[in-house]
């Protein structure tokens, strides 16, 4: 009986010592402070999450004033950006059509792609063309779901506007289109290939 009591006493003392040790590792009054990411890391994580998840516009509507002010001008093909995921026999892989340095004119009352000299199929000269917004997306994911086009220059929270050009009558479309990114960048889309345009009339 004495042996059993002694054993219980030893276990109690040992448990108390261990508890004391665990408490001794943390000073009195210490508080647990959650670790927060650095500002740069927090900004990067925020940029991975779309802030605007509005449903995209898919259809046809007239250009708004901000889009008109941005796209009207003379543009030069600067570089190949990439290809849509859907294969297109008319695209020239892996370099894209040979149009780097060629120019296009986009004015309210005049459109010309005659500067695409090596490709007669893409050469149009229209007086009083019709420009239409055919889609508008409020984040990168929405744009990709519809177009199957993944471009690094389009950020998570960028607004993209698809623009078509048609003849004034009978309204036949030309075989190229444009993507306006935030009224800051303009992309030419021919077949499955996309090219960045730079303004040359400023």
PyMOL commands that set and color helices and strands:
alter all, ss='L'
color gray80, all
select helices_A, chain A and resi 2-24+39-46+65-71+120-122+140-147
alter helices_A, ss='H'
color red, helices_A
select strands_A, chain A and resi 57-62+73-83+103-106+110-112+125-127+130-137+160-166+173-181+185-190+193-199
alter strands_A, ss='S'
color yellow, strands_A
deselect
rebuild
show_as cartoon
